[in-house]
Amino acid sequence: PIQRQQQSAACVSEAQGSRGGARGFLPAMAHYAFSNLLGAPYRGGNLCLNGHNLLTSVGNRVTEVDLQLSSSTTLPCENLTEIQCTAVSPSGLHMISFDTDGRAILVNLRKRVVLHHMNFKGKVVDCKFSPCGRSFAVCVGKLVQIWATPTMLKEFAPFRLLRTYGGMYDDATCVAWSGDSRWVIVGSKDLTARIYSANHMDGYVPPTLAGHREQIVAVAFAGEHGDACYTVSKDGALFEWKLVDEEVEGDEKAVRGKDGRRGGKDSLGGGERDGGGQRWRMQGKHFFHQPAKLTCASYHAATGLLCAGFGHGVFTMHRLPEFTPVQTLSISQEKVSACTFNETGEWIALGCARLGQLIVWEWQSEAYVYKQQGHYFDVNQCAYAPDGSMIATAADDHKVKVWSTATGSCFVTFSEHTMPVTAVAFLPSGHALLSASLDGTVRAFDLMRYRNFRVLTSPDPCQFVSLAVDPSGEVVCAGSVDTFQIHIWSLKTGRLLDILAGHMGPITSLCFSPESSLLASGSWDKTVRLWDVYDGRGQTDVLPHAHDVLAVAFRPDGKQVAVATLDGQVFLWKPDDARLEGTIEGRRDMAGGKTIGDLRSASNISAGRAFKTLAYSADGALLLAGGNGKVVCMYDVDGRALLRKFALSRSKALDGTIERLDSNRVTDAGPLDLLPGGSDDEEDDSGL
């Protein structure tokens, strides 16, 4: 009974141009463009602080948050799958984002355009630009590749590979540069860290820093010239390493091995450093002593601060090299997925992927610079405020959130419902918000004082899935999924006025006529019924259909009602005399892609080819229709013709976006994407 979306976010689009008629809308229609992505401030990957701007990945897109204005905008470019990691150049001009398949796009942040595309042919776990900005290092499997940063000139092959280093026995997990851009330290799942030279050096043997008991989560250089470094492992161990002279440790030769080296072959530093008698030695061990695994860490070299996040939602700050505790705070009950410092070290950005939580913390004043959290589960419905300044979303996480369209931020969250919220609607005045839930209540929230001032219930327990408010804002109607009834209340008194019965199936949609006393209700019993609510005459007309009714919408003048059915058609009725004026064949227009579990291509699948929501334009000349597919269709009402399709996402990680079947990803046990994997991202890091 719940109409679920494929994305836990609400897409906002803007239009500019003249109004009036289908021809008058053609110039405005060309200006419809993606504007922002709401509902999910953070969904995984790393975080990047570029000045007062924070870059966070949301699915296959990147959102840029202005921390001074507390506003967020989503970049128009998108990857083909979910973003794994991002990196920003020191100048703040370029950004490179990698998806889970190893494909990358280079973006000009100032102009917000894609410069180049590149396929690294492997999963990229981490990427860092050098401090000079001339190159960047990526961790691809068991290899570390150093690439030259592409220029602004048009080139046939802008990405140029400079170095490729191996030697690791398992996948690399993290990478960091020295301050002079000469050395690269890489952590791996084989419990070791290795230091490579960014430039070619004859006879150089990369030293191996061993001793950890679990995989390394973060590495960092402490000195400006790369003569000291830190390694942090998943079990909460911090090792301090330093490049020391061999002569200083001459008195220790008695305790060394036969070859004269204390750490064996893994501690050898070759090339120039070995020629000078210098070797890497462990200077100290420190432990965080937290009850959960360490999930992320970030080091700020200028201030010597180390921030570490753990699986039980706690992050700590220590000052190195003394390992002095600075702060220990708990931000959630889930693991901290990412953390990073800004350039000055005053702000810390923290992200929790499972909760969709994003926090920027100023540790000196102990205050929040930015704090947002998206919906935990799928978004069921969204509604615009009458003045267009707010958007309300209802989700399966029992919460109702209100977002500002100007800043893209959530400014209030209502969590009074005890079950999934299925419908939401604003009052015509815009000062209150209504929500219907499966817990059998309809709640009214005051947007001036941010409180629940009215709770509307039914005499018998039932679950509401549809909601409508009359143009005056005094009468509220809700349709149930189990009793097949429509309940009518007075919002002013909270008293139940009437119960309308007649449907033989769940009531999926309700809509009031803007100009009359008619209420249209659509149900799975293949009918749309028109009710006269004010005069008390009950049912006036029945509009029969051949398939289940999914959505109903009145034209702004009240002289036409649009009905979407399960077979993908949109019927246009005249409510005055219950006469059918026309039909829009939208089945072929709404043809979506296949789901992950489908063993057929999208052209051979008939499921999901139906519209689940309808909306008229302000003058009634255009009709927008959307469903479980990847597009929203715009139709000319008079001509019954398709004018344009708006693609919501190109992400192949979402159901309904892939058109063709890839037989290479189908095994005897089923689709490869549905089989349980052994990736570390799916492990429970909150245990002991």
C-alpha positions as a printed Julia matrix, in Angstrom:
688×3 Matrix{Float64}:
   0.0     0.0     0.0
   2.91    2.36    0.37
   4.16    4.05   -2.77
   7.91    3.91   -2.32
  10.43    5.92   -4.25
  13.69    4.5    -5.48
  15.68    7.33   -3.91
  15.49    8.56   -0.3
  15.63   12.15   -1.5
  13.41   14.8    -3.08
  14.53   16.4    -6.34
  13.8    20.1    -6.81
  13.6    21.72  -10.24
  13.32   25.35  -11.19
  11.74   26.99  -14.22
  11.89   30.47  -15.66
   9.83   31.93  -18.46
   6.39   33.13  -19.36
   3.17   31.38  -18.44
   0.01   30.79  -20.36
  -0.82   27.92  -22.79
   1.32   25.09  -24.08
   3.08   27.32  -26.62
   3.79   29.92  -23.96
   5.38   27.24  -21.81
   7.82   26.06  -24.46
  10.43   28.76  -23.62
  10.04   28.1   -19.9
  10.19   24.37  -20.45
  13.66   24.69  -21.94
  14.87   26.31  -18.68
  13.84   23.43  -16.44
  17.11   22.2   -14.93
  18.24   20.22  -11.93
  18.66   22.55   -8.97
  19.16   20.68   -5.7
  18.92   17.33   -3.95
  17.17   17.25   -0.58
  16.62   14.55    1.98
  20.15   13.13    2.15
  22.99   15.38    3.3
  25.45   12.47    3.39
  25.27    8.88    2.16
  28.84    7.59    2.33
  32.33    8.2     1.04
  34.81   10.72    2.34
  34.36   14.42    3.11
  36.34   17.35    1.67
  36.58   20.81    3.25
  37.58   23.45    0.72
  37.78   26.77    2.54
  34.3    27.45    3.92
  32.75   24.93    1.5
  32.11   21.29    2.37
  31.85   18.66   -0.38
  29.87   15.54    0.46
  28.76   12.69   -1.79
  25.06   11.78   -1.99
  24.57    8.74   -4.15
  26.12    9.48   -7.52
  26.15   13.26   -7.0
  28.23   15.7    -4.97
  26.64   18.35   -2.74
  28.5    21.56   -1.92
  27.64   23.12    1.44
  28.44   26.77    2.11
  29.19   26.79    5.84
  29.06   30.58    6.09
  25.54   30.82    4.65
  24.4    27.36    5.88
  23.11   26.56    2.41
  23.68   23.59    0.13
  23.61   23.11   -3.62
  24.13   19.92   -5.61
  26.5    19.9    -8.58
  24.75   19.17  -11.9
  27.32   16.51  -12.85
  26.87   12.89  -11.76
  28.75    9.61  -11.83
  27.36    6.37  -13.25
  27.2     4.6    -9.87
  27.53    5.49   -6.19
  30.51    7.7    -5.38
  33.26    5.94   -3.45
  35.62    8.86   -2.75
  36.32   12.44   -3.81
  39.36   14.72   -3.75
  39.83   18.47   -4.18
  42.98   20.11   -5.48
  44.87   22.5    -3.13
  43.82   25.46   -5.28
  40.16   24.5    -4.91
  39.65   24.63   -8.67
  39.42   20.93   -9.52
  37.51   18.07   -7.96
  37.77   14.43   -8.96
  35.14   11.89   -7.91
  35.37    8.1    -8.21
  32.42    5.72   -8.3
  32.34    2.12   -7.12
  33.29    0.81  -10.59
  36.46    2.9   -10.81
  35.14    5.52  -13.22
  36.14    9.09  -12.44
  35.12   12.56  -13.57
  37.21   15.71  -13.24
  35.05   18.75  -12.45
  35.75   22.46  -12.51
  34.22   23.57   -9.22
  33.96   27.23  -10.14
  32.14   26.68  -13.43
  30.47   23.41  -12.31
  31.26   21.59  -15.53
  32.85   18.22  -16.26
  36.28   18.53  -17.83
  37.35   14.92  -18.37
  36.3    11.32  -17.85
  38.57    8.43  -16.89
  38.19    4.72  -16.14
  40.74    3.36  -13.65
  39.51   -0.23  -14.23
  39.31   -1.03  -10.54
  37.76    0.11   -7.3
  39.45    3.29   -6.06
  39.43    3.35   -2.26
  41.28    6.61   -1.59
  42.67    9.55   -3.53
  44.8    12.51   -2.47
  46.2    15.49   -4.37
  49.81   16.44   -3.71
  50.34   19.7    -1.77
  51.8    21.29   -4.91
  48.71   20.27   -6.89
  50.66   18.88   -9.85
  49.76   15.23   -9.28
  47.43   12.96   -7.32
  47.74    9.45   -5.91
  45.01    6.79   -6.05
  44.71    3.39   -4.37
  43.49    0.84   -6.92
  43.46   -2.69   -5.54
  46.97   -3.66   -4.48
  48.53   -0.83   -6.48
  49.24    2.84   -5.9
  49.18    5.02   -8.99
  50.47    8.57   -9.27
  48.87   10.62  -12.04
  49.6    14.08  -13.36
  46.79   16.56  -12.77
  45.1    17.39  -16.1
  45.44   20.95  -17.35
  42.73   23.27  -18.61
  43.83   22.68  -22.21
  41.97   20.34  -24.54
  43.94   17.12  -24.82
  43.29   13.73  -26.34
  44.58   11.91  -23.2
  44.49   14.41  -20.32
  45.22   11.81  -17.62
  48.91   10.88  -17.69
  50.24    8.05  -15.5
  53.55    8.92  -13.82
  54.26    6.05  -11.42
  52.77    2.71  -10.41
  53.9     1.03   -7.2
  53.04   -2.42   -5.84
  54.48   -4.84   -3.36
  51.43   -5.02   -1.08
  49.93   -8.4    -0.3
  46.38   -7.06    0.04
  44.33   -4.06   -1.07
  45.47   -0.56   -0.2
  43.18    1.36    2.15
  44.59    4.9     2.54
  47.22    7.24    1.13
  48.87   10.49    2.22
  51.49   12.92    0.85
  54.42   14.55    2.56
  54.55   18.33    2.83
  57.19   18.67    0.08
  55.23   16.4    -2.35
  58.19   14.0    -2.62
  56.94   11.01   -0.62
  53.74    8.98   -0.46
  52.76    6.72    2.43
  50.19    4.0     1.78
  48.31    1.82    4.28
  47.09   -1.63    3.36
  44.93   -4.5     4.56
  48.07   -6.59    4.97
  48.63   -4.73    8.3
  51.58   -2.72    6.97
  52.33    0.72    5.58
  54.83    1.5     2.83
  56.57    4.71    1.84
  57.09    5.35   -1.87
  58.9     8.07   -3.72
  56.82   10.31   -5.96
  59.85   10.77   -8.26
  62.09    8.12   -9.77
  65.06    7.17   -7.59
  67.62    4.56   -8.62
  68.04    1.78   -6.11
  65.3     2.95   -3.78
  63.62    0.16   -1.82
  60.29    1.24   -0.25
  60.43    0.64    3.52
  57.67   -1.37    5.13
  56.28   -0.24    8.49
  54.89   -3.32   10.22
  53.55   -4.14   13.66
  49.78   -3.55   13.49
  47.38   -6.38   14.27
  44.5    -5.16   12.09
  44.18   -3.29    8.82
  45.37    0.29    8.67
  42.63    2.92    8.51
  44.64    6.15    8.18
  48.23    7.25    7.53
  49.82   10.71    7.67
  53.19   12.44    7.53
  54.1    14.56   10.54
  57.18   16.38    9.27
  57.38   18.87    6.45
  60.02   16.79    4.66
  58.53   13.38    5.34
  60.86   12.34    8.14
  58.08   11.31   10.56
  54.7     9.66   10.1
  51.75    8.1    11.94
  49.75    4.96   11.2
  46.35    4.19   12.73
  44.79    0.72   12.62
  41.24   -0.54   13.01
  41.85   -1.9    16.51
  42.57    1.61   17.84
  46.37    1.49   17.79
  48.43    4.55   16.84
  52.09    3.98   15.89
  54.58    6.82   15.63
  57.43    6.37   13.16
  60.54    8.47   12.58
  63.47    8.44   10.2
  66.57    8.3    12.41
  70.31    8.14   11.77
  71.97    4.77   12.01
  74.93    6.18   14.0
  72.68    7.28   16.86
  71.58    3.73   17.46
  75.05    2.22   17.33
  74.77    0.88   20.86
  71.78   -1.22   19.89
  73.64   -3.47   17.45
  73.95   -6.09   20.16
  70.19   -6.62   20.28
  69.77   -6.64   16.51
  69.81   -9.59   14.23
  72.75  -11.0    12.38
  72.25   -8.58    9.52
  72.57   -5.6    11.88
  68.97   -4.41   11.4
  66.5    -4.3    14.26
  63.34   -4.43   12.21
  64.52   -6.84    9.55
  64.08   -6.23    5.87
  60.78   -4.41    6.25
  62.35   -1.49    8.1
  64.99   -0.75    5.46
  64.9     2.69    3.87
  66.62    2.57    0.51
  67.87    5.09   -2.01
  69.14    8.42   -0.72
  67.95    7.71    2.77
  69.79    4.4     3.03
  72.92    5.95    1.59
  72.94    8.41    4.48
  72.51    5.64    7.06
  68.91    6.5     7.91
  66.23    3.98    8.77
  62.58    4.1     9.86
  62.11    3.27   13.52
  59.03    3.09   15.71
  59.13    5.87   18.3
  55.98    5.11   20.24
  52.69    3.25   20.54
  49.42    4.73   21.7
  45.98    3.17   22.12
  42.55    4.82   22.15
  40.94    2.23   24.5
  37.43    2.55   23.04
  34.88   -0.31   23.19
  34.33   -0.26   19.41
  36.44   -0.5    16.3
  38.09    2.58   14.84
  36.38    3.43   11.54
  38.03    6.67   10.35
  40.78    9.08   11.3
  42.21   12.39   10.09
  45.42   14.21   11.01
  46.07   17.96   10.76
  49.81   18.52   10.47
  49.87   22.26   11.26
  48.18   21.92   14.66
  49.19   18.33   15.42
  45.57   17.27   16.04
  44.29   13.77   15.33
  40.56   13.1    15.04
  39.36    9.49   15.2
  35.83    8.13   14.74
  34.57    4.84   16.15
  31.84    2.33   15.47
  29.62    3.34   18.38
  29.23    6.97   17.28
  32.03    8.53   19.35
  34.87   10.65   18.01
  37.99   11.69   19.92
  40.62   14.39   19.46
  44.23   14.05   20.58
  47.24   16.31   20.26
  50.33   14.63   18.88
  53.06   13.62   19.5
  52.21   13.65   23.22
  48.84   11.92   22.54
  47.11   14.34   24.9
  43.28   13.99   24.95
  41.52   17.15   23.81
  37.88   16.14   23.36
  35.67   13.04   23.35
  32.12   13.43   22.07
  29.27   11.17   20.99
  27.31   12.3    17.95
  25.12    9.27   17.16
  24.45    5.6    17.87
  25.89    4.46   14.52
  29.46    4.38   13.34
  31.27    7.53   12.22
  31.99    6.91    8.54
  34.25    9.86    7.69
  36.04   12.78    9.32
  38.29   15.56    8.07
  39.79   18.9     9.13
  39.64   22.21    7.32
  42.81   24.07    6.33
  43.17   25.94    9.63
  42.23   22.98   11.83
  39.39   24.86   13.55
  36.53   22.83   12.05
  35.97   19.09   11.92
  33.52   17.57    9.43
  31.96   14.26   10.52
  29.59   11.98    8.63
  27.45    8.96    9.57
  26.39    7.11    6.43
  23.72    4.89    7.99
  21.86    7.81    9.53
  22.53   10.27    6.72
  24.01   12.62    9.31
  26.47   15.42    8.53
  28.11   17.55   11.25
  30.71   20.32   11.2
  32.1    20.87   14.7
  34.19   23.8    15.94
  36.21   22.17   18.68
  37.6    25.34   20.31
  34.21   26.91   21.08
  32.47   23.49   21.26
  29.68   24.59   18.93
  28.02   23.23   15.8
  28.84   25.07   12.6
  26.51   22.87   10.54
  24.27   19.95   11.49
  21.96   18.05    9.15
  20.39   14.62    9.06
  18.35   13.06    6.29
  15.69   10.38    6.36
  16.75    6.94    7.54
  14.34    5.09    5.22
  12.53    5.75    1.94
  10.65    8.99    1.29
   6.98    8.31    0.54
   5.69   11.76   -0.4
   6.73   15.4    -0.58
   4.69   18.61   -0.77
   5.44   22.23   -1.63
   4.33   25.09    0.58
   1.86   27.5    -1.09
   4.54   30.19   -1.4
   7.2    27.7    -2.57
   9.6    28.49    0.26
   9.38   25.09    1.97
   9.18   21.42    1.08
   7.82   18.81    3.48
   8.82   15.14    3.2
   7.21   12.07    4.78
   9.22    8.87    5.14
   9.17    5.36    6.52
  11.37    6.37    9.46
   8.26    7.79   11.25
   9.45   11.37   10.69
   8.28   14.47    8.86
  10.98   16.92    7.8
  10.58   20.46    6.48
  13.25   21.78    4.11
  14.02   25.29    2.96
  14.15   25.59   -0.82
  16.47   28.61   -0.58
  19.18   26.95    1.52
  18.44   23.27    0.92
  18.62   22.58    4.66
  16.18   20.9     7.03
  15.14   23.34    9.75
  12.58   21.28   11.67
  11.84   17.57   12.18
   8.61   16.19   13.63
   8.91   12.7    15.12
   5.54   12.28   16.88
   4.34    9.46   14.58
   4.98    5.89   15.7
   4.72    4.22   12.28
   5.69    5.12    8.69
   4.31    8.44    7.44
   2.54    7.97    4.11
   1.17   11.4     3.13
   1.86   15.06    3.83
   0.12   18.3     2.85
   0.34   22.02    3.67
  -2.61   24.16    4.65
  -3.5    26.86    2.09
  -2.24   29.52    4.51
   1.16   27.82    4.74
   1.29   28.18    8.55
   0.54   24.53    9.33
   1.42   21.1     8.02
  -0.64   17.89    8.01
   0.66   14.32    7.89
  -1.05   10.92    7.72
   0.52    7.74    9.03
   0.0     4.01    9.31
  -0.38    4.48   13.07
  -3.98    5.6    12.46
  -3.52    9.31   13.16
  -3.46   12.52   11.17
  -1.35   15.14   12.9
  -1.29   18.9    12.4
   1.96   20.78   13.06
   2.32   24.49   13.67
   5.16   25.89   11.54
   5.39   29.05   13.63
   5.94   27.4    17.03
   7.05   23.98   15.7
   4.65   21.89   17.74
   1.94   19.29   17.18
  -1.27   21.16   17.99
  -3.88   18.68   16.72
  -4.21   14.89   16.52
  -7.05   13.52   14.39
  -8.04    9.9    15.03
 -10.74    7.47   13.92
 -13.22    5.55   16.13
 -11.88    2.2    14.89
  -8.18    1.45   14.32
  -7.14    1.93   10.71
  -4.11    2.87    8.62
  -4.13    6.05    6.53
  -2.28    6.23    3.2
  -3.8     9.32    1.53
  -4.54   12.87    2.66
  -6.3    15.98    1.34
  -7.17   19.45    2.66
  -9.97   21.61    1.31
  -9.15   25.07   -0.18
 -10.34   26.84    2.97
  -8.08   24.78    5.22
 -10.91   23.8     7.59
 -11.77   20.27    6.43
  -9.26   17.4     6.41
  -9.83   14.05    4.69
  -7.79   10.84    4.96
  -8.23    7.52    3.17
  -7.5     4.18    4.79
  -5.85    1.08    3.4
  -7.63   -1.55    5.5
 -11.19   -0.31    6.13
 -11.59    1.31    2.66
 -13.18    4.41    4.21
 -12.65    8.17    4.02
 -12.58   10.01    7.32
 -13.47   13.71    7.42
 -12.5    15.99   10.33
 -12.81   19.63   11.24
  -9.32   20.98   11.8
 -10.54   23.79   14.01
 -12.32   21.58   16.53
 -10.66   18.23   15.82
 -14.08   16.55   15.68
 -14.85   13.74   13.25
 -17.52   15.05   10.87
 -18.29   12.09    8.64
 -17.07    8.71    7.37
 -17.56    8.02    3.67
 -17.89    4.37    2.66
 -18.27    2.86   -0.78
 -14.86    1.83   -2.01
 -13.97   -1.85   -2.15
 -10.21   -1.43   -2.03
  -7.45    0.71   -0.48
  -7.88    4.42   -1.14
  -4.6     5.51   -2.71
  -5.34    9.13   -3.59
  -7.54   12.03   -2.46
  -7.93   15.46   -4.0
 -10.25   18.43   -3.39
 -11.57   20.54   -6.23
 -10.18   24.1    -6.0
 -13.44   25.7    -7.17
 -16.24   23.47   -5.88
 -17.24   21.19   -3.01
 -16.2    17.99   -4.78
 -13.75   15.47   -3.35
 -12.23   12.91   -5.72
 -11.01    9.6    -4.32
  -9.11    6.92   -6.24
  -8.92    3.31   -5.13
  -7.6    -0.08   -6.08
 -11.21   -1.12   -6.79
 -10.75    0.44  -10.28
 -13.01    3.42   -9.59
 -12.78    7.13   -8.89
 -15.64    8.42   -6.77
 -16.74   12.04   -6.51
 -18.17   13.16   -3.15
 -19.97   16.33   -2.11
 -18.44   16.99    1.29
 -20.02   20.33    2.23
 -23.66   19.66    1.38
 -23.63   16.21    2.92
 -25.04   14.52   -0.19
 -22.33   11.87   -0.13
 -21.34   10.19   -3.36
 -22.35   11.99   -6.57
 -20.66   10.11   -9.43
 -18.53    7.03  -10.05
 -15.84    7.06  -12.75
 -15.11    3.42  -13.72
 -11.74    2.23  -15.04
 -10.33   -1.03  -16.3
  -7.38   -1.09  -13.89
  -6.47    0.0   -10.39
  -6.38    3.75   -9.79
  -3.04    5.05   -8.47
  -3.31    8.87   -8.56
  -5.94   11.59   -8.89
  -5.42   15.32   -9.51
  -7.78   18.25  -10.17
  -6.95   20.99  -12.65
  -6.51   24.41  -10.95
  -9.81   25.63  -12.41
 -11.64   22.54  -11.13
 -13.09   21.68  -14.55
 -10.99   18.6   -15.19
  -9.67   15.69  -13.15
  -6.74   13.5   -14.23
  -6.63    9.83  -13.21
  -3.58    7.54  -13.5
  -4.21    3.79  -13.62
  -2.07    0.68  -13.3
  -1.93    0.07  -17.06
   0.08    3.27  -17.59
  -2.73    5.43  -18.97
  -3.92    8.84  -17.81
  -7.65    9.55  -18.17
  -8.99   13.1   -18.32
 -12.56   13.45  -16.97
 -14.96   16.35  -16.72
 -16.28   16.2   -13.14
 -19.49   18.14  -13.77
 -21.14   15.46  -15.92
 -18.66   12.57  -15.42
 -17.68   12.62  -19.09
 -14.38   11.28  -20.42
 -12.61   14.04  -22.36
  -9.45   12.23  -23.45
  -6.79    9.65  -22.71
  -2.99    9.92  -22.58
  -1.09    6.74  -23.44
   1.83    6.94  -21.07
   2.85    3.3   -20.84
   5.58    3.59  -23.45
   6.72    6.98  -22.15
   7.07    5.64  -18.61
   9.04    2.56  -19.67
  11.69    2.23  -16.99
  14.7     0.02  -16.63
  14.98   -3.38  -15.05
  15.5    -4.07  -11.36
  18.5    -5.91   -9.95
  16.64   -9.2    -9.65
  15.12   -9.17  -13.15
  16.48  -11.74  -15.61
  15.05   -9.9   -18.61
  15.89   -6.64  -20.31
  13.84   -3.51  -19.74
  12.06   -3.79  -23.09
  10.53   -7.15  -22.06
   9.36   -6.07  -18.61
   5.85   -4.71  -18.13
   6.01   -4.15  -14.37
   6.39   -0.59  -13.11
   5.1     1.09  -16.25
   2.54    3.22  -14.47
   2.32    6.73  -13.06
   1.92    7.05   -9.3
   1.68   10.83   -8.99
   0.15   13.62  -11.09
   0.42   17.4   -10.94
  -1.01   20.19  -13.11
   0.8    23.4   -13.97
  -0.51   26.7   -12.61
  -2.68   27.41  -15.64
  -3.64   23.77  -16.27
  -1.99   23.61  -19.7
   0.68   21.08  -18.7
   0.51   17.83  -16.75
   3.47   16.3   -14.94
   3.44   12.55  -14.27
   5.94   10.35  -12.44
   6.26    6.86  -11.07
   8.86    4.21  -10.28
  10.78    4.93  -13.47
  13.79    7.16  -13.92
  11.93    9.93  -15.79
   9.18   12.46  -15.14
   6.98   13.09  -18.18
   5.49   16.44  -19.16
   2.33   16.36  -21.31
   0.31   18.97  -23.17
  -3.22   18.59  -21.81
  -5.04   19.9   -24.88
  -2.99   17.96  -27.41
  -2.47   14.85  -25.23
   1.12   14.82  -26.43
   4.41   14.22  -24.67
   6.47   17.41  -24.58
   9.54   16.42  -22.62
  11.09   13.85  -20.29
  13.14   14.78  -17.24
  15.65   12.14  -16.15
  15.98   11.99  -12.37
  19.2     9.99  -12.14
  21.77    8.13  -14.21
  22.98    5.98  -11.33
  23.17    2.31  -12.27
  23.03    1.42   -8.58
  19.3     2.27   -8.48
  16.52   -0.01   -9.64
  14.89    1.06  -12.88
  17.84    2.86  -14.5
  19.58    0.0   -16.36
  18.01   -0.8   -19.73
  19.9    -3.9   -20.85
  20.61   -7.19  -19.11
  24.27   -7.96  -18.43
  24.6   -11.74  -18.6
  28.09  -11.55  -17.12
  26.57  -10.53  -13.78
  24.1   -13.44  -13.68
  25.25  -16.66  -12.03
  23.64  -20.01  -11.25
  22.87  -18.72   -7.76
  21.15  -15.61   -9.1
  22.16  -12.03   -9.95
  25.64  -11.18   -8.74
  24.47   -7.92   -7.14
  22.06   -9.78   -4.85
  24.6   -12.29   -3.56
  26.11  -11.58   -0.13
  29.55  -10.03   -0.46
  32.54   -9.91    1.78
  33.33   -6.22    1.58
  34.44   -4.4     4.69
  31.76   -1.77    4.21
  29.08   -4.31    5.12
  30.8    -5.47    8.29
  29.5    -4.4    11.66
  32.13   -2.05   13.04
  30.23   -1.38   16.23
  31.24   -4.61   17.93
  34.08   -5.17   20.33
